[in-house]
Amino acid sequence: MLSYGVTDIQTKPSLIKAMDIGEIVDKRKHITLGYYISAKYENYILPIIEKIDKDEKLAKLKRLKAHQDLEFAELGVDDGL
């Protein structure tokens, strides 16, 4: 995968048209800002991204439910039950 700097893309926007998949980095701060994936790969990648999002949301809901269950259990103990 090729890496592209933010300033490179700003000075030459036609790079985006030439890219298939690339990492976008801020070379001054030495951090990765994200990844660019061409729209022609959307049919392959979109279902995977949706599955990851769904799994992450389910995991968050399970953690929230477990936390709420603990809070209710603590309230029950505090009330002398």
C-alpha positions as CSV (number, residue, x, y, z in Angstrom):
1,M,0.0,0.0,0.0
2,L,1.3,3.4,-0.9
3,S,1.4,6.3,1.6
4,Y,0.3,9.8,0.5
5,G,1.0,13.0,2.4
6,V,-1.8,15.6,3.1
7,T,0.2,18.3,1.4
8,D,0.9,16.0,-1.6
9,I,-2.9,15.5,-2.1
10,Q,-3.6,19.2,-1.6
11,T,-1.0,20.3,-4.2
12,K,-1.9,17.6,-6.7
13,P,-5.6,16.5,-6.3
14,S,-5.4,14.2,-9.3
15,L,-3.5,11.8,-7.0
16,I,-6.9,10.7,-5.6
17,K,-8.1,9.7,-9.1
18,A,-5.0,7.6,-9.5
19,M,-5.2,5.9,-6.1
20,D,-6.8,2.5,-5.6
21,I,-5.9,2.0,-2.0
22,G,-3.7,4.3,0.0
23,E,-2.7,5.4,3.5
24,I,-3.1,9.1,4.1
25,V,-0.5,10.5,6.5
26,D,0.5,13.8,8.0
27,K,4.2,13.7,7.5
28,R,4.9,16.7,9.8
29,K,3.2,15.1,12.8
30,H,4.1,11.5,11.7
31,I,0.6,10.2,12.2
32,T,-1.8,8.2,10.0
33,L,-5.0,10.1,9.4
34,G,-6.8,7.3,7.6
35,Y,-7.0,5.2,4.5
36,Y,-8.5,5.9,1.1
37,I,-10.2,3.1,-0.8
38,S,-11.5,3.6,-4.3
39,A,-15.2,3.4,-5.0
40,K,-14.7,0.5,-7.3
41,Y,-13.9,-1.7,-4.3
42,E,-17.0,-0.6,-2.4
43,N,-19.0,-3.7,-3.2
44,Y,-16.3,-5.8,-1.6
45,I,-15.6,-3.7,1.4
46,L,-19.0,-2.2,2.5
47,P,-20.4,-5.5,3.8
48,I,-17.2,-6.1,5.9
49,I,-17.4,-2.5,7.3
50,E,-21.1,-2.9,8.2
51,K,-20.4,-6.2,9.9
52,I,-17.6,-4.6,12.0
53,D,-19.8,-1.7,12.9
54,K,-22.6,-4.1,14.0
55,D,-20.2,-6.2,16.1
56,E,-18.8,-3.1,17.7
57,K,-22.3,-1.7,18.6
58,L,-23.3,-5.1,20.0
59,A,-20.2,-5.2,22.2
60,K,-20.9,-1.7,23.5
61,L,-24.5,-2.6,24.3
62,K,-23.4,-5.8,26.1
63,R,-20.9,-3.8,28.2
64,L,-23.5,-1.1,29.0
65,K,-26.0,-3.8,30.0
66,A,-23.5,-5.5,32.2
67,H,-22.6,-2.2,33.8
68,Q,-26.3,-1.4,34.4
69,D,-26.9,-4.8,35.9
70,L,-24.1,-4.2,38.3
71,E,-25.6,-0.8,39.3
72,F,-29.0,-2.4,39.9
73,A,-27.4,-5.1,42.0
74,E,-25.5,-2.5,44.1
75,L,-28.8,-0.5,44.6
76,G,-30.4,-3.7,45.8
77,V,-27.6,-4.3,48.3
78,D,-27.7,-0.8,49.5
79,D,-31.5,-1.1,50.2
80,G,-30.8,-4.1,52.4
81,L,-32.1,-6.7,50.0
